[in-house]
């Protein structure tokens, strides 16, 4: 039986890890790392401290340092699901997509019933425009965790990007029901309604997103791109104009508003359809402007 002093020390270190997590959640990642290091000085193989240090480093954009922390945590505890999934996220952020996919697959073997590896693999594919692969992963995540609002929103977004707008809407509405405060789900639902030609419903979704994110230039940029892709140039220009009221001089909004007005002036009415293949909304938005989170 472990001695009372040993149990007391285990509890003390666990408490310090919890303090680090609270600091990380408050955006104080540097302080969180110092707390984790305090634990690691006392117990160098403390998997939870090492894994959580990796999370803090990842938030700070220090991907390779985060990966080293996850590797150290997995050396201490090879079946630590969160470390395996987070290592995949760090690898994906560093552009190592094949390695990230292998990491997510390994996490699936650790816990076949967990939706987290499927969700994060789906996020990676979706961010790269590989929507069919993303959809497969996201549906697998939802089978394991039907109440996951983010998985439902991204599945709807992937279906919409694949042109399956009517199939997308139930997922997006489900996401809004499960996470009523999720501005991204409202934006995605709005884009799907635009693609399906439902302008009134789309406007309601975008207005909801703006209530959730007041002054959110990203909502207007996203809505403008959705309307532009659907050939609704006047609506697109209106949103770009509203974006410029929030951030005067924004180069992307200025150029995109001019393009929308130019298309409208050439006969592209509000209900018209633009011809030819176009980028998906996420791709257009990434190029136009990195939206604030």
ChimeraX attribute file (.defattr): number of C-alpha atoms within 10 A of each C-alpha:
attribute: neighborCount
match mode: 1-to-1
recipient: residues
	/A:1	3
	/A:2	6
	/A:3	7
	/A:4	8
	/A:5	9
	/A:6	10
	/A:7	10
	/A:8	11
	/A:9	12
	/A:10	12
	/A:11	12
	/A:12	13
	/A:13	21
	/A:14	17
	/A:15	13
	/A:16	18
	/A:17	26
	/A:18	18
	/A:19	16
	/A:20	27
	/A:21	23
	/A:22	14
	/A:23	18
	/A:24	21
	/A:25	12
	/A:26	10
	/A:27	14
	/A:28	14
	/A:29	22
	/A:30	15
	/A:31	15
	/A:32	26
	/A:33	24
	/A:34	13
	/A:35	21
	/A:36	27
	/A:37	19
	/A:38	16
	/A:39	23
	/A:40	19
	/A:41	10
	/A:42	11
	/A:43	13
	/A:44	15
	/A:45	17
	/A:46	21
	/A:47	23
	/A:48	24
	/A:49	28
	/A:50	27
	/A:51	27
	/A:52	26
	/A:53	30
	/A:54	30
	/A:55	28
	/A:56	25
	/A:57	23
	/A:58	21
	/A:59	15
	/A:60	13
	/A:61	14
	/A:62	16
	/A:63	21
	/A:64	17
	/A:65	15
	/A:66	26
	/A:67	25
	/A:68	15
	/A:69	23
	/A:70	29
	/A:71	20
	/A:72	20
	/A:73	26
	/A:74	22
	/A:75	13
	/A:76	16
	/A:77	15
	/A:78	14
	/A:79	16
	/A:80	19
	/A:81	21
	/A:82	18
	/A:83	28
	/A:84	27
	/A:85	26
	/A:86	26
	/A:87	30
	/A:88	30
	/A:89	27
	/A:90	26
	/A:91	21
	/A:92	23
	/A:93	17
	/A:94	15
	/A:95	11
	/A:96	13
	/A:97	19
	/A:98	11
	/A:99	14
	/A:100	25
	/A:101	23
	/A:102	14
	/A:103	22
	/A:104	25
	/A:105	18
	/A:106	18
	/A:107	25
	/A:108	19
	/A:109	13
	/A:110	16
	/A:111	14
	/A:112	14
	/A:113	14
	/A:114	18
	/A:115	22
	/A:116	26
	/A:117	32
	/A:118	28
	/A:119	29
	/A:120	24
	/A:121	27
	/A:122	30
	/A:123	25
	/A:124	23
	/A:125	23
	/A:126	23
	/A:127	15
	/A:128	13
	/A:129	18
	/A:130	16
	/A:131	24
	/A:132	17
	/A:133	15
	/A:134	27
	/A:135	26
	/A:136	17
	/A:137	25
	/A:138	32
	/A:139	20
	/A:140	21
	/A:141	26
	/A:142	20
	/A:143	14
	/A:144	16
	/A:145	17
	/A:146	15
	/A:147	16
	/A:148	20
	/A:149	23
	/A:150	22
	/A:151	29
	/A:152	30
	/A:153	29
	/A:154	27
	/A:155	33
	/A:156	30
	/A:157	31
	/A:158	30
	/A:159	22
	/A:160	26
	/A:161	23
	/A:162	16
	/A:163	15
	/A:164	16
	/A:165	22
	/A:166	15
	/A:167	14
	/A:168	26
	/A:169	24
	/A:170	16
	/A:171	22
	/A:172	30
	/A:173	20
	/A:174	20
	/A:175	28
	/A:176	23
	/A:177	14
	/A:178	18
	/A:179	18
	/A:180	15
	/A:181	16
	/A:182	19
	/A:183	22
	/A:184	23
	/A:185	29
	/A:186	28
	/A:187	29
	/A:188	32
	/A:189	31
	/A:190	30
	/A:191	33
	/A:192	29
	/A:193	25
	/A:194	24
	/A:195	23
	/A:196	18
	/A:197	18
	/A:198	13
	/A:199	19
	/A:200	11
	/A:201	16
	/A:202	25
	/A:203	18
	/A:204	16
	/A:205	24
	/A:206	23
	/A:207	19
	/A:208	19
	/A:209	25
	/A:210	19
	/A:211	13
	/A:212	16
	/A:213	17
	/A:214	11
	/A:215	15
	/A:216	20
	/A:217	24
	/A:218	21
	/A:219	25
	/A:220	27
	/A:221	28
	/A:222	28
	/A:223	29
	/A:224	31
	/A:225	30
	/A:226	29
	/A:227	31
	/A:228	28
	/A:229	25
	/A:230	22
	/A:231	24
	/A:232	26
	/A:233	31
	/A:234	23
	/A:235	24
	/A:236	28
	/A:237	28
	/A:238	18
	/A:239	23
	/A:240	29
	/A:241	21
	/A:242	18
	/A:243	25
	/A:244	20
	/A:245	13
	/A:246	14
	/A:247	14
	/A:248	12
	/A:249	11
	/A:250	15
	/A:251	13
	/A:252	17
	/A:253	25
	/A:254	16
	/A:255	13
	/A:256	20
	/A:257	26
	/A:258	15
	/A:259	16
	/A:260	26
	/A:261	18
	/A:262	15
	/A:263	18
	/A:264	21
	/A:265	12
	/A:266	9
	/A:267	10
	/A:268	18
	/A:269	16
	/A:270	17
	/A:271	15
	/A:272	15
	/A:273	17
	/A:274	17
	/A:275	9
	/A:276	6
	/A:277	7
	/A:278	12
	/A:279	12
	/A:280	19
	/A:281	21
	/A:282	19
	/A:283	13
	/A:284	16
	/A:285	20
	/A:286	12
	/A:287	9
	/A:288	17
	/A:289	16
	/A:290	10
	/A:291	13
	/A:292	8
	/A:293	7
